[in-house]
Amino acid sequence: MLLNSIRFFVMFTGMMKKLILILALMAASPASASCYADYKAKQDNPLRLHYGIIELPDTACTKQAAKAQISQRISADGWKLLRVLSVFQADGLGERKSSAGKYFLRY
C-alpha cells in the first residue's frame, strides 16, 4: 500500500511539473502578431499605387523593422514600398480597414 502511494505521488508530481511548464510556455508565447503597420506602395509601367495594412510579428513593431518585412512580402507581387506610415496595435485596425480595401491584411 505504501509503495502504491509513493508511485502515485511521484506520478502526480511529474504530471504537475509538466502542466506547469506547459502553462508557462503558453503564457510566454504570443497568441498572434503583436502589431500591424499601414504603408504605401507602388508598381511602375503602368504606375499603380496602393495603401495597405499588414500584420507583423512582435519582432517587427518599429517602423524600421516593419520596412524590411513589408518590402520583402510585397515585392513578390512586384510592389515597391514607398513608406511605412505607422505601426499600431489591433485596436487601430477598424478605422483603417475601409481605406486599405483589398490590401487589408493581404500580405
C-alpha positions in Angstrom: 0.0 0.0 0.0 2.8 2.4 0.9 4.6 1.6 -2.3 1.5 2.4 -4.4 1.0 5.7 -2.6 4.6 6.6 -3.3 4.2 5.7 -7.0 1.1 7.8 -7.2 2.8 10.7 -5.6 5.8 10.5 -8.0 3.5 10.2 -11.0 1.3 13.1 -9.8 4.1 15.5 -9.1 5.7 14.6 -12.5 2.4 15.4 -14.2 2.0 18.7 -12.3 5.5 19.8 -13.3 4.7 19.1 -17.0 1.4 21.0 -16.6 3.1 24.0 -15.0 5.7 24.0 -17.8 3.1 23.9 -20.5 1.1 26.7 -18.9 4.2 28.8 -18.5 5.1 28.4 -22.2 1.6 29.2 -23.3 1.6 32.4 -21.2 5.1 33.4 -22.6 4.3 32.9 -26.3 2.2 35.4 -28.2 -1.1 34.1 -29.4 -0.9 36.3 -32.5 1.0 39.1 -34.1 1.5 41.9 -31.7 1.3 44.8 -34.1 0.2 46.0 -37.6 1.5 48.6 -40.0 0.0 50.7 -42.7 2.1 51.5 -45.7 2.1 52.9 -49.3 3.5 51.0 -52.2 3.8 51.4 -56.0 4.3 49.5 -59.2 5.7 51.0 -62.4 4.7 50.7 -66.0 1.8 51.5 -65.6 2.1 53.4 -62.4 -0.2 51.9 -59.7 -0.4 52.9 -56.1 -1.9 51.1 -53.1 -2.4 51.7 -49.4 -2.2 48.5 -47.3 -2.4 47.1 -43.8 -0.1 44.3 -42.8 0.2 42.0 -39.8 3.7 41.9 -38.3 5.5 39.6 -35.8 6.3 41.1 -32.4 10.0 41.4 -33.6 9.0 43.9 -36.2 7.0 46.5 -34.3 9.1 49.5 -35.2 8.9 51.4 -38.5 12.4 50.4 -39.4 11.8 46.7 -38.8 8.4 46.9 -40.4 10.0 48.4 -43.5 12.1 45.3 -44.1 9.2 42.9 -43.5 6.8 44.8 -45.7 9.3 45.2 -48.6 10.1 41.5 -48.6 6.4 40.4 -48.6 5.0 42.8 -51.2 8.0 42.5 -53.6 6.8 39.0 -54.6 3.9 40.7 -56.4 6.1 43.4 -58.0 5.3 46.1 -55.5 7.9 48.6 -54.1 7.4 50.0 -50.7 7.2 53.8 -50.7 6.7 54.4 -47.0 5.7 52.9 -43.7 3.1 55.3 -42.3 2.7 53.9 -38.8 2.9 50.8 -36.6 0.0 50.2 -34.3 -1.9 47.7 -32.2 -5.1 45.7 -33.2 -7.3 48.4 -31.8 -6.3 50.6 -34.8 -7.5 48.2 -37.4 -11.1 49.2 -37.6 -10.5 52.8 -38.5 -8.1 51.8 -41.3 -9.9 48.8 -42.8 -12.0 50.5 -45.4 -9.1 52.7 -46.7 -7.0 49.6 -47.3 -9.7 47.8 -49.4 -8.3 44.6 -51.0 -4.9 45.3 -49.4 -6.2 44.9 -45.9 -4.1 42.1 -44.4 -3.3 40.8 -47.9 0.4 40.4 -47.2 
